[in-house]
Amino acid sequence: MWQAFLNIWKIRDLRNKLLFTLGMLFIYRIGSFIPLPGVDQAAIQSWAESAREGAVGNLIAFVGIFTGGNLGQSTIFGLGIMPYISAAIIFQLLGSVYEPLKQLQKEGPAGRQKIQEYTRYATVGLCLIQAAFWLKFLSTPGTAGGEALVYAQYLHGMGKAVFWGCGILGLTAGTVFLMWLGEQIDKYGIGNGVSLIITAGILASMPQAITIIVAGFSRTGGDMSKPYGIDTVIFLAAAFVIVVAGAIVITQGQRRIKIQQAKHTRGRKVYGGQQSYLPLRVNHGGVMPIIFASSLMMFPSLLLSYMAQAAFAPDPDTAGLIHRGYWAVVSFLAENFMNMNGYLYAVCYIALIYFFSYFWTSVQFQPKEVAENLRDHGSFIPGLRPGPRTAEYLETVMERITYVGAGFLAIIAVVPTIVARMFEIPFVVTQFLGGTGLLIVVSVMLDFVQRIEANLLMRNYQGFLGGGGGGGGSRIRGGRS
């Protein structure tokens, strides 16, 4: 493996791509610390610390996990790449139900380029809407539990107009710039640019998690100020390794269906007859089911948080039956939903993961189209007639492996919550033991390593897995390094 790392720097083209990618990510991290004008950073940081365990804090942490933004610091990259992701998902879903977009997708590179252009325009529109909502939240007194999070001179008159103009322009330009960075990485770097930006944002919080464990570590772990003992640290390290290994297995897992190519006789020669495999991914939906489920679960948390603050505790002597019943229901639901530690929250979360796993698979995988493509290319599944019978078989197999994949996703999704509740560890630490962030990091880094591996093997260098020819160091004749 170390030889593979050395080989990366021997190949000029690969070295330049890697350095360019690291440079773009470095620029992204610098921009993550440039604040919005007019926002009281000390006040917003204090509010973010106090709201960390609440529903709004969970929403901010969730948005930051898979967008690369940081609303808790209110920087120019506060929205992250989220509007672009949302626009891309919208057009991807519309492409399966809206006929004009279907026709554009079938046109090849030109059609995809047109859809990409529409996605950029939709990104700007979503940026304007989301930026307006966020600035409204910052500038309205009482929404953050106290005073407004903006300096007083920007709350009225001309100052307010300047703040809103600069804020919307800054947040929109920040997201558009991140979108441009991602496209530059796709073009001149290595890896998927948007995914790497999200991964960099997730990994940026890892030093904070390590600092929390180090600050609270003691040999026995009995002190209130230092509650983490050696057993806790060993458990966290072992759980991290096991969960990462499980995430790799579920990301790479496939069900391979044997495909037989029909034989063709031309003159005295027989062509075809080879066997191949149709790979069906166990986790066909990737990280999207968890993202959709987490997004929906935030709405009841925010709603119940507002209802719990608005409702008054009933007086046992004067309160009526309806008032006491309403308070009991709100208290029970708020206890189970607001801090993501309740059993009801976990059950609903798992149910939504299963639902969106099947939904996303049904959108992305079309058994009828796959069966028709196999038939048109003269291939078939042994023992099955081409056409509807093959489509029915593929649908049955996909339903079964999706059930297993959704189960793995559900386990990985609830592990951070379970560990945080059992061992009283902050969520900023346990988020690296599962959930959306871990799956994104694992899938992106696997894709990144595979691209580097392909570049090494293409030039006859040994890869990370020991493949390649030339004894791991020779080059193809005429190749440059």
C-alpha positions, -999 to 999 in steps of 0.1 A, spaced: 0 0 0 29 24 8 43 17 -26 10 27 -41 12 60 -23 47 66 -36 36 57 -72 9 84 -71 36 111 -69 56 95 -97 28 100 -123 27 137 -133 -9 138 -145 -22 120 -114 -1 141 -91 -14 173 -106 -50 161 -104 -46 152 -67 -29 185 -58 -56 204 -77 -83 186 -58 -67 193 -25 -62 229 -34 -99 233 -42 -109 217 -9 -85 240 9 -102 270 -7 -136 256 4 -124 253 40 -111 289 40 -145 302 28 -162 283 56 -148 308 81 -158 340 62 -188 354 82 -218 371 67 -218 409 72 -241 422 99 -244 389 119 -234 389 155 -211 359 155 -207 358 193 -245 357 197 -251 331 171 -223 309 185 -238 312 219 -272 303 206 -259 274 186 -243 260 217 -275 263 238 -296 248 209 -273 219 202 -295 194 221 -328 207 208 -347 202 176 -333 233 159 -298 223 168 -304 188 154 -317 204 122 -286 226 119 -263 197 126 -281 175 100 -280 202 74 -243 206 80 -236 169 78 -246 163 42 -243 198 26 -209 209 36 -224 242 51 -224 256 86 -254 276 96 -242 276 132 -214 300 122 -235 318 95 -207 321 69 -210 328 32 -210 290 27 -238 286 53 -262 270 28 -234 247 16 -241 227 -15 -276 218 -3 -296 239 -29 -276 222 -57 -283 187 -43 -320 195 -39 -322 208 -75 -304 177 -88 -327 153 -69 -358 172 -81 -347 169 -118 -337 132 -112 -371 124 -99 -389 144 -126 -368 126 -152 -386 94 -144 -421 108 -146 -419 139 -169 -418 129 -206 -398 159 -219 -370 153 -194 -371 116 -203 -365 125 -239 -336 149 -229 -320 120 -210 -322 98 -240 -304 124 -262 -270 115 -246 -244 141 -236 -263 170 -252 -295 162 -232 -276 158 -200 -258 191 -205 -292 208 -210 -306 192 -178 -274 203 -160 -281 239 -171 -317 237 -158 -303 224 -125 -280 254 -121 -309 278 -127 -330 259 -101 -301 261 -77 -300 298 -78 -338 300 -72 -336 276 -42 -307 297 -28 -327 328 -29 -356 311 -11 -335 294 16 -313 325 21 -344 346 27 -358 322 53 -324 320 71 -320 358 72 -356 362 85 -348 338 113 -316 357 122 -332 392 122 -365 384 140 -363 388 178 -376 359 198 -372 332 171 -338 322 186 -351 323 221 -340 359 228 -327 389 210 -321 390 172 -288 375 161 -280 406 140 -265 439 151 -291 465 160 -281 489 132 -291 463 106 -326 458 120 -343 490 107 -342 514 78 -314 515 53 -293 492 74 -319 464 71 -320 468 33 -282 466 32 -282 435 54 -308 417 34 -292 425 1 -257 415 12 -269 384 30 -290 370 2 -262 379 -23 -235 364 -1 -253 331 6 -263 327 -30 -229 335 -43 -213 311 -18 -234 282 -30 -229 290 -66 -191 292 -60 -192 258 -43 -211 244 -73 -183 259 -95 -156 243 -73 -172 209 -76 -174 212 -114 -137 222 -115 -128 192 -95 -148 170 -119 -130 185 -148 -95 190 -137 -92 170 -105 -100 135 -94 -132 123 -78 -167 137 -77 -164 173 -67 -197 178 -49 -193 146 -29 -157 155 -19 -169 190 -7 -196 173 15 -170 148 28 -145 175 37 -173 193 57 -181 161 76 -144 152 83 -138 188 95 -158 181 126 -138 150 135 -110 170 154 -138 185 176 -151 150 184 -116 138 193 -110 169 214 -142 161 234 -130 126 241 -95 137 251 -108 164 273 -131 141 291 -107 111 294 -95 96 326 -82 62 335 -112 53 356 -138 75 341 -156 81 374 -151 118 376 -180 140 365 -157 163 346 -139 134 330 -165 107 325 -147 87 297 -126 58 309 -103 34 290 -132 10 284 -153 38 267 -124 48 244 -117 11 234 -154 6 228 -156 37 206 -126 27 186 -138 -9 181 -173 3 172 -159 28 147 -139 0 129 -168 -24 129 -193 1 116 -170 14 89 -164 -22 78 -201 -29 77 -207 3 57 -181 -8 32 -198 -42 29 -232 -27 24 -219 -2 -1 -200 -28 -22 -224 -57 -17 -240 -71 -49 -263 -98 -60 -249 -111 -93 -274 -127 -117 -260 -149 -144 -267 -137 -180 -263 -160 -210 -257 -145 -244 -275 -162 -273 -255 -179 -300 -256 -166 -335 -245 -187 -366 -230 -168 -395 -218 -190 -422 -197 -217 -407 -189 -197 -375 -208 -195 -343 -207 -162 -324 -219 -154 -288 -227 -179 -261 -206 -161 -235 -217 -158 -199 -217 -126 -179 -234 -112 -148 -259 -85 -140 -249 -69 -107 -277 -57 -85 -265 -36 -56 -278 -45 -21 -279 -9 -12 -293 4 -45 -306 36 -29 -272 46 -14 -275 72 13 -307 88 -1 -332 68 21 -315 81 52 -313 116 39 -351 116 31 -360 99 63 -339 123 84 -354 153 66 -389 143 73 -382 134 109 -370 170 115 -405 184 109 -423 167 138 -393 176 160 -396 213 152 -434 212 154 -434 195 188 -407 218 201 -429 248 192 -461 232 207 -443 223 239 -431 259 243 -465 273 235 -485 250 257 -490 257 294 -487 230 321 -522 222 335 -532 231 370 -543 198 387 -572 215 405 -586 237 377 -575 222 344 -601 203 323 -599 169 309 -591 182 274 -563 204 286 -547 176 307 -550 152 278 -535 176 253 -506 183 276 -500 146 282 -499 138 245 -476 168 237 -453 159 265 -451 123 255 -444 130 218 -420 158 226 -400 135 249 -398 109 222 -391 132 192 -373 164 202 -339 149 212 -340 119 188 -335 95 218 -370 82 222 -382 47 211 -411 61 190 -386 83 171 -365 53 163 -394 32 152 -407 60 129 -372 66 116 -367 29 107 -401 27 90 -393 58 69 -359 43 59 -376 12 46 -402 32 28 -377 54 10 -354 25 3 -382 8 -18 -393 42 -32 -358 52 -44 -351 17 -58 -384 18 -77 -374 51 -92 -339 42 -101 -343 5 -111 -368 -4 -139 -370 -42 -143 -391 -39 -175 -365 -17 -192 -336 -40 -181 -355 -70 -194 -361 -53 -227 -325 -43 -230 -314 -79 -224 -338 -91 -250 -327 -65 -276 -291 -75 -271 -298 -112 -275 -292 -120 -238 -313 -139 -213 -313 -153 -178 -309 -191 -179 -343 -208 -172 -364 -177 -178 -381 -165 -210 -371 -131 -222 -396 -103 -216 -422 -101 -188 -411 -133 -171 -375 -119 -168 -389 -85 -155 -410 -102 -129 -380 -122 -117 -357 -91 -115 -384 -73 -96 -387 -101 -70 -350 -103 -65 -347 -65 -61 -375 -65 -35 -357 -91 -14 -323 -76 -15 -337 -41 -9 -353 -55 23 -319 -66 35 -302 -34 24 -328 -13 42 -322 -33 73 -285 -26 72 -292 11 66 -316 12 96 -290 -4 119 -263 20 108 -287 50 111 -297 43 147 -263 32 161 -253 69 169 -285 75 188 -282 42 208 -246 48 217 -253 84 227 -281 74 250 -265 44 266 -230 59 273 -241 96 275 -217 107 248 -224 138 227 -239 133 193 -209 152 177 -188 121 187 -213 93 180 -222 107 145 -190 90 133 -203 56 144 -231 55 118 -257 76 101 -257 97 70 -223 112 75 -205 79 78 -222 64 48 -213 95 27 -177 94 38 -173 57 31 -190 58 -3 -171 89 -14 -137 76 -2 -143 42 -19 -150 60 -52 -120 82 -47 -96 53 -40 -111 33 -70 -104 62 -93 -68 65 -81 -65 27 -84 -77 29 -120 -51 56 -129 -23 35 -114 -33 3 -131 -38 21 -164 -1 31 -163 10 -4 -152 16 6 -116 7 -15 -86 -26 -4 -70 -37 -3 -34 -50 -39 -35 -18 -53 -50 -30 -55 -86 -13 -43 -117 17 -55 -136 53 -46 -140 62 -56 -105 45 -25 -90 71 -1 -104 75 -4 -142 57 17 -167 42 12 -201 66 20 -229 62 55 -242 42 65 -211 52 97 -191 54 99 -154 
